[in-house]
């Protein structure tokens, strides 16, 4: 059935093109466009992500080498450097942002697993800074001689897919993005100590959700009660109230404070949570899983193109970031729907060198002569994606 279709075209079949067109019509993205539509633009950007193109020139050179195949790849016949650069600069980035959220929702529904046994979802929230050259990205200045942006991500720990993402200038404090998070009743949110804003944390308490956060060292509090029989490595498990003027006003109800000793790192961690029923070791385990969002950032920067951009405007940078998230979600969906036993990294490696081959995807991943991509390339992938 797929003998005449390219690998890239088979991957694109997993996308809901009708949903994308409805989004394009919503923002009038193809208005006055005679060639090189938003759909063509999306596919070109995804091709560049999968092919690991280092620059706009690299991407166009790669496509020009396959110019006879572009129509069958779904990119049309008007793929030029000027067309792509102009489209990334002028077309509304919200088209790609909204479609990325659509794929995120689809990927989460398919990849969701129950790890902790909670009724609600478990999320880890953090941000990563993407450095930009100030001479090229003038709009991204946040220090005297430095430019950059921040990608804030609410990561679904159990589905291993981002549930919410937000792009801001690098100078924006992480705490200011907390009100943008779409909080859910019954969910659990994990934060690092940079998010010790008790006004925002109290909002999580009010919607009947839970949080686990690492406490700062200068926290002012008094203990109300504490547990005496503690499991191994739990040094303290107590109920506290804030004594500082600002913190007591912002969070006027008691909190739980857990002190945990990590033998591997030989250090103590102090956690705050509004859940008084969870075992203390589960609180520590929840925070340990916050590291998954860090691994996601590391993986995204290493294997997709969000460090070197193919345009210098803010609009172009946003489009490229959203296309990277779309590509990641697409690979996750393909892995689930085809029940592949390969990791996301392996799928990207194999498809990246086979985009213009005419091979069925099942045959591509089941070939006996491709035993293990990690062994071939001498790469050890983070355990987060060995699922």
LUMKOLMI-535846 format. One record per residue (C-alpha): residue in three letters; y, z, x. Coordinates in pm, whole numbers. Last residue first. Layout:
<nodes>
 residuo  north     up   east
     ALA      Y      Z      X
...
</nodes>
This chain:
<nodes>
 residuo  north     up   east
     UNK    333   2728   1016
     UNK    421   2707   1383
     UNK    792   2667   1310
     UNK    904   3024   1369
     UNK    675   3053   1670
     UNK    933   2881   1888
     UNK    792   2561   2039
     UNK    630   2544   2380
     UNK    683   2202   2529
     UNK    479   2020   2791
     UNK    540   1684   2627
     UNK    175   1590   2587
     UNK     59   1946   2529
     UNK    318   2009   2258
     UNK    242   1676   2097
     UNK   -120   1768   2042
     UNK   -406   1537   1980
     UNK   -246   1199   1931
     UNK   -541    975   2013
     UNK   -723   1090   1700
     UNK   -455    948   1475
     UNK   -394   1178   1177
     UNK    -14   1191   1190
     UNK     51    816   1195
     UNK   -248    737    976
     UNK   -106    955    699
     UNK    240    806    750
     UNK    108    454    701
     UNK    200    239    998
     UNK    448    -46   1022
     UNK    646     83   1320
     UNK   1025     94   1309
     UNK   1061    473   1302
     UNK    771    538   1539
     UNK    926    719   1837
     UNK   1123    967   1625
     UNK    841    989   1369
     UNK    607   1149   1625
     UNK    862   1390   1773
     UNK   1000   1489   1434
     UNK    653   1559   1294
     UNK    565   1761   1603
     UNK    877   1975   1570
     UNK    815   2037   1200
     UNK    468   2164   1286
     UNK    152   1967   1220
     UNK   -112   2051    961
     UNK     28   1802    713
     UNK    -14   1874    344
     UNK    145   1538    255
     UNK    383   1701      8
     UNK    450   2001    233
     UNK    513   1819    561
     UNK    717   1552    384
     UNK    930   1823    221
     UNK    989   2000    554
     UNK   1079   1666    718
     UNK   1328   1597    438
     UNK   1479   1945    471
     UNK   1546   1889    842
     UNK   1694   1545    778
     UNK   1923   1676    504
     UNK   2035   1959    734
     UNK   2119   1705   1006
     UNK   2299   1490    748
     UNK   2509   1793    652
     UNK   2608   1848   1014
     UNK   2694   1480   1062
     UNK   2905   1471    746
     UNK   3093   1784    855
     UNK   3175   1637   1196
     UNK   3295   1311   1042
     UNK   3526   1494    798
     UNK   3666   1713   1075
     UNK   3759   1403   1271
     UNK   3613   1320   1614
     UNK   3314   1104   1523
     UNK   2960   1059   1655
     UNK   2919   1425   1743
     UNK   2728   1590   2025
     UNK   2619   1945   1943
     UNK   2489   1886   1589
     UNK   2228   1623   1671
     UNK   1883   1749   1583
     UNK   1610   1885   1810
     UNK   1778   2138   2037
     UNK   2072   2242   1822
     UNK   1864   2277   1505
     UNK   1589   2467   1687
     UNK   1834   2719   1833
     UNK   2004   2768   1498
     UNK   1668   2812   1325
     UNK   1554   3054   1595
     UNK   1862   3265   1526
     UNK   1784   3252   1152
     UNK   1433   3373   1231
     UNK   1570   3670   1426
     UNK   1650   3837   1095
     UNK   1274   3889   1072
     UNK   1308   4198   1293
     UNK   1548   4339   1035
     UNK   1283   4317    767
     UNK   1025   4476    997
     UNK   1255   4774   1059
     UNK   1301   4828    685
     UNK    925   4785    640
     UNK    867   5059    899
     UNK   1089   5295    699
     UNK    879   5241    387
     UNK   1087   5088    106
     UNK   1191   5320   -177
     UNK   1546   5419    -77
     UNK   1691   5068    -79
     UNK   2065   5082     -5
     UNK   2004   5011    362
     UNK   2149   5110    697
     UNK   1963   5055   1023
     UNK   1985   5221   1364
     UNK   1790   5060   1647
     UNK   1663   5244   1954
     UNK   1558   5085   2280
     UNK   1252   5029   2498
     UNK   1241   4656   2420
     UNK    867   4647   2351
     UNK    858   5009   2231
     UNK   1119   4959   1961
     UNK   1237   5300   1839
     UNK   1365   5308   1480
     UNK   1647   5514   1329
     UNK   1676   5471    951
     UNK   1989   5557    753
     UNK   1986   5540    372
     UNK   2312   5513    184
     UNK   2498   5741    -57
     UNK   2769   5614   -294
     UNK   3145   5560   -241
     UNK   3124   5243    -27
     UNK   3476   5102      8
     UNK   3651   5437    -29
     UNK   3408   5621    198
     UNK   3435   5342    457
     UNK   3815   5354    461
     UNK   3857   5732    490
     UNK   3564   5794    723
     UNK   3318   6055    596
     UNK   3047   5818    477
     UNK   2750   5969    297
     UNK   2397   5984    432
     UNK   2032   5991    325
     UNK   1786   6026    612
     UNK   1498   5864    795
     UNK   1490   5954   1165
     UNK   1284   5878   1475
     UNK   1057   5612   1325
     UNK    836   5502   1617
     UNK    517   5633   1450
     UNK    553   5730   1086
     UNK    778   6017    976
     UNK    702   6344    803
     UNK   1033   6533    783
     UNK   1244   6314    558
     UNK   1619   6367    547
     UNK   1892   6495    321
     UNK   2271   6483    292
     UNK   2353   6367    643
     UNK   2720   6320    729
     UNK   2895   6000    826
     UNK   3133   5832   1069
     UNK   2994   5510   1220
     UNK   3106   5455   1581
     UNK   2769   5318   1695
     UNK   2760   5033   1446
     UNK   2475   5011   1198
     UNK   2223   4728   1177
     UNK   2205   4598    824
     UNK   1940   4590    554
     UNK   2052   4488    207
     UNK   1933   4524   -151
     UNK   2034   4362   -480
     UNK   2134   4541   -798
     UNK   2456   4342   -854
     UNK   2664   4651   -773
     UNK   2480   4725   -447
     UNK   2549   4374   -319
     UNK   2916   4428   -404
     UNK   2899   4749   -200
     UNK   2807   4542    105
     UNK   3127   4341     67
     UNK   3342   4654     66
     UNK   3126   4808    336
     UNK   3206   4542    594
     UNK   2954   4601    872
     UNK   2880   4229    916
     UNK   2885   4224   1297
     UNK   2599   4475   1285
     UNK   2347   4203   1203
     UNK   2267   4130    841
     UNK   1956   4109    621
     UNK   1986   4044    248
     UNK   1713   4138     -2
     UNK   1710   3977   -348
     UNK   1678   4164   -678
     UNK   1991   4015   -832
     UNK   2110   3715   -637
     UNK   2416   3676   -415
     UNK   2571   3331   -367
     UNK   2740   3403    -30
     UNK   3111   3310    -29
     UNK   3222   3676    -29
     UNK   3046   3720    310
     UNK   3248   3442    476
     UNK   3536   3671    574
     UNK   3294   3900    761
     UNK   3213   3625   1010
     UNK   3571   3617   1134
     UNK   3724   3268   1130
     UNK   3821   3150   1479
     UNK   3539   2898   1499
     UNK   3685   2697   1210
     UNK   3454   2709    906
     UNK   3134   2540    787
     UNK   2923   2703    514
     UNK   2551   2696    455
     UNK   2333   2840    179
     UNK   1957   2847    120
     UNK   1848   2745    469
     UNK   1470   2679    485
     UNK   1195   2902    624
     UNK   1052   2954    270
     UNK    992   3326    338
     UNK   1301   3392    550
     UNK   1542   3198    329
     UNK   1835   3158    568
     UNK   2196   3213    463
     UNK   2378   3001    719
     UNK   2728   3006    864
     UNK   2810   2713   1093
     UNK   3115   2787   1301
     UNK   3351   2533   1455
     UNK   3484   2475   1805
     UNK   3774   2420   2038
     UNK   3875   2582   2366
     UNK   4175   2585   2597
     UNK   4410   2826   2419
     UNK   4153   2948   2172
     UNK   4064   2847   1816
     UNK   4141   2475   1826
     UNK   3925   2263   1594
     UNK   4197   2023   1468
     UNK   4247   1879   1817
     UNK   3887   1759   1839
     UNK   3907   1507   2125
     UNK   4105   1703   2387
     UNK   3969   2031   2248
     UNK   3611   1936   2328
     UNK   3395   2105   2066
     UNK   3169   2410   2088
     UNK   2938   2484   1795
     UNK   2944   2855   1710
     UNK   2648   3003   1523
     UNK   2650   3220   1212
     UNK   2429   3479   1046
     UNK   2264   3571    717
     UNK   1896   3653    670
     UNK   1752   3621    320
     UNK   1450   3766    140
     UNK   1392   3641   -215
     UNK   1325   3865   -512
     UNK   1005   4013   -654
     UNK    909   4147   -313
     UNK    562   4092   -167
     UNK    678   4080    195
     UNK    534   3740    287
     UNK    523   3547    -39
     UNK    564   3178     32
     UNK    828   2924    -69
     UNK    782   2576     79
     UNK    802   2372   -240
     UNK   1084   2549   -423
     UNK   1275   2596    -97
     UNK   1246   2227     -7
     UNK   1377   2115   -347
     UNK   1670   2356   -341
     UNK   1759   2256     16
     UNK   1732   1890    -82
     UNK   1989   1936   -360
     UNK   2208   2143   -128
     UNK   2206   1856    123
     UNK   2300   1618   -160
     UNK   2602   1836   -237
     UNK   2711   1844    127
     UNK   2659   1470    168
     UNK   2889   1383   -121
     UNK   3122   1670    -26
     UNK   3198   1487    300
     UNK   3427   1250    108
     UNK   3441    915    281
     UNK   3724    846    528
     UNK   3619    935    882
     UNK   3245    894    849
     UNK   3293    562    669
     UNK   3540    434    930
     UNK   3307    522   1217
     UNK   3012    361   1040
     UNK   3198     39    962
     UNK   3356     21   1309
     UNK   3023     62   1488
     UNK   2856   -196   1272
     UNK   2589   -184   1003
     UNK   2677   -457    754
     UNK   2332   -600    685
     UNK   2200   -326    459
     UNK   2069     12    571
     UNK   1755     22    355
     UNK   1505    -19    641
     UNK   1415   -358    497
     UNK   1776   -472    537
     UNK   1795   -329    888
     UNK   1478   -500   1013
     UNK   1633   -815   1161
     UNK   1895   -601   1338
     UNK   1632   -401   1525
     UNK   1798   -402   1869
     UNK   2130   -377   1686
     UNK   2013    -47   1539
     UNK   1946    107   1880
     UNK   2280    -18   2014
     UNK   2455    125   1707
     UNK   2302    469   1758
     UNK   2370    476   2131
     UNK   2736    375   2072
     UNK   2781    649   1812
     UNK   2652    900   2065
     UNK   2343   1086   2183
     UNK   2101    926   1938
     UNK   1804   1153   1871
     UNK   1605    882   1687
     UNK   1550   1116   1391
     UNK   1917   1216   1377
     UNK   2039    858   1430
     UNK   1809    734   1154
     UNK   1947   1005    928
     UNK   2303    887    995
     UNK   2206    525    927
     UNK   2027    628    607
     UNK   2328    824    480
     UNK   2568    539    556
     UNK   2354    287    372
     UNK   2349    522     72
     UNK   2726    563     97
     UNK   2757    185     76
     UNK   2786    -60    365
     UNK   2920   -359    173
     UNK   3172   -431   -101
     UNK   3318    -80   -127
     UNK   3619    -57   -364
     UNK   3475    264   -508
     UNK   3151    356   -337
     UNK   3230    727   -296
     UNK   3365    773   -646
     UNK   3310   1151   -611
     UNK   3086   1178   -918
     UNK   2955    825   -863
     UNK   2832    925   -517
     UNK   2665   1235   -664
     UNK   2492   1022   -927
     UNK   2386    781   -653
     UNK   2232   1066   -453
     UNK   2034   1185   -755
     UNK   1905    832   -808
     UNK   1805    807   -440
     UNK   1581   1112   -467
     UNK   1449   1120   -110
     UNK   1073   1116    -37
     UNK   1085    736    -28
     UNK   1316    764    275
     UNK   1019    875    486
     UNK    828    559    396
     UNK   1129    348    489
     UNK   1146    518    831
     UNK    778    446    892
     UNK    830     78    816
     UNK    672    -75    511
     UNK    440   -377    511
     UNK    112   -183    532
     UNK    236     78    289
     UNK      0      0      0
</nodes>
